[in-house]
Amino acid sequence: MAYCSSCGAKLNKGDRFCHECGKPTSDIQNHDSGRKEEYVGKVFKCPNCGGIITESTIVCPECGFEITGRGAVSSVQKFEKKLMEIESKRKGGILNVLTKSSDVVDNQKLNLIRNYPIPNTIDDIKEFIFLAIANIDVKLSKQSIGSKFSNAMNSNDKNRQTQKLLSDAWVAKMQQAYQKAQVSFSDHPVFQSIQAVYFEKLKELKMK
């Protein structure tokens, strides 16, 4: 059996790249003596049976144990840290929104939000949805006639439009995260709390 030397994932015969982390199989060693205890790189094990899993594994493929709570919110915390690092590059403080540096910072944040992959665990999804909700500006993203009129009247306000783009990006990612939770974890107890806050935010935004 072949295992990825980077993340420990099991590989299929003929794979050229690891399906979990993308590492080329030319860097991967074959192991024929069953389950291995050590690999090059960070390895995760199922807390129930000790089987090799990856950081994004939801259910252990060997025993069916649900891997939730392990390393919870780690991916979201890393994402939030990147956002803070980008914000720290803004010159003149957060109120200085007319400089070129502010445009660069806002564009970097916008790209990071839009390209962030939705997490794979229910705990991470919940944490991300709460983070998204906290960053949504309801006044800017609200789908009411009054809000649309206000945005149209202030279309020349560059800073307002940038902040609306950021808020709308958070709305879109919130919706994507909820859809993934609905498809993958609709029977999980945590999903009920996700659904409650999600529908409440949609109500505020006048969205269906």
N, C-alpha and C positions, 0 to 999 in steps of 0.2 A: 504494500500500500504506500502511495506517495503522499507526503504532507508538505504544505508550504513552509519554507524555512523562515518566513517573515511573520505569519499569523497563526500557523499551525492547522490551517484548514485542510481537510481531506481533498485529494484531487482525483479526477478521473483519468484513466489512461488516454494519452493523446492530447491532454490539455497543454496549451502553450503558455497560458497565463493563469494565475490563481484567480478563481471566480469571486473571491472575497476581497483581496487587496490589490490585485492586478500585477503582482510580482511575476516576472518571467520564469517559466519552469526550468530554464537552464541553470538557475541558481538554487534549484530544489533537489534535495537528496531523497533517494528511495529508502524505505525502511520495511523490512520483511518480518520483523520479529513482533508484530502486533502493536499495541498502543505504546507510544514512546513518552517518556517522562520529560524530556528536554528537547528544545529546538532552538535554532538561532532566532532571536527576537522574542517578543512577548507572547506567552502561551496562556490560554485560559482553559479551565477544566470545569465540567459540570459538578456542582456541589453535591449532587445526589449520587452519581455513579463514577465520577472521575473521568468521564470521556472527554476527549479533546473537542473544544468548541471555539468559536471566535467571539470577538467583542460585541458583534451585532447579533449573535444567535438568540433567538426568541424561545425555541423549544429544542431541548437536547435531542439530536437525531438517534441516540443510542437507547435512552430510557424514557423519553417523552416528558422529562421534567421541564416545567415552565421556568425559563430563566428571566425573572423580573426582579427588580430591586437591586440586582448586582451592578455596581457601578452606575447606579441610576443618575440621570441628568448629566453625565459626564460630557456627552457630545454637545448638549445645550450649553453647558458651562464654558466649554471651549469656544463655542460660537459667540457667546456673550462677551467673553474675554477679547476676542478679535474685534468686536464692535467697539469696545472700550479703548483698545489700542489705536484704532483708526480715529476715534473721536479725540484722543489725546494729541493728535497731530494738528488739530485746528489751531491756527495762530490767532492770538489776540483774545482767546477765550471763546466760550460758546456763544456770546452775544455778538461777536464780530462775524456777521453772516454775509458781508458784502465783498470780502476779499477772495482772491483766486484760490487761496488755500482752502477756504470753506467749500467752494465748489468741488474741489478735488476730494475733500473728506466726504461730502455728501454723496458724490458719485461712487466712491469706494464702498460706502455703507450700503447704498442702493444695490450695487452689484453683489455684495456679500449676502444680503437678505434674499435677493431673487435666486441666487445660485445655491443656497443652502439646501442640502438634501434632507428631506423629512426623516427623522429618526425611525428606528425599527422596533423599539420597545414601547409598550404602553406608558411606562413611567416617563420616558423621554418625550414622547408625544404630548403628554399632559403638561409637562414642564414647558415645552416649547409653545404650546397654545396659550398658556398663562403669560409667557413672555411677550408673545405677539399682541395679545389683548392689552397689555400694559403700555405698548408702544403705538397703539392705534389712536390717532386724533379723530375723534368722532365728528367734530365740526367740519373737518376737511374731507373725510371719506363718507360722510352721511349721504345717502341716496334720496334725500328729500328734495322737493322742488326748490325750497328756500336755499338749501345748501348749494345746489347746482347753480342757482342764480347768483349766489354770492361768489362762487368760484369763477363764474364767467365774468362778473364785474371786476374781479381782481386778477384777471388773466395776465396783466402786465407786471404783477408783483412776483418777481423771480423767486424770492425766498419762499413765499407762500406756495408757489407751484412746486418747488423742490420738496417742501415739507409734505405736500399732498402726495407726491410720488412715493415718498418714503412710507407714509401712512397707508397708502393703497397697496404697497408691496407687502406690508405686514398683514393686511386684510387677506390678500391672495394666499400668502403662506399659511395663515390660520385656516383658511378653507381647505387647502391641500392637506394639512395635518389632520383635520377633522375627517376628511374623506378616507384617509389611510386608516385612521382609528376605527372608523365605521366598517370598513371592509375587513380589517384584520382582527379587531378586538370587540366587536359589537356585543359579545356575550360576557366580556370581562367586567367585573364590578366597577373598575376605575372608569370605564367608558361612560357610565351614568353621570359622573361629575363633569366629565369633559363635555358631554352633550348639553348639560344644564348651562354652563358658562358660555358655550358656543352659541346656543340659541338666544341667550340673553344679550350677547353682543350683536348678533344679527338684528335683533329687535331695536337696539339703540341706533344701529346703522340704517335702519329702514330697508333691510335687505331680506330676501326670502331664502 
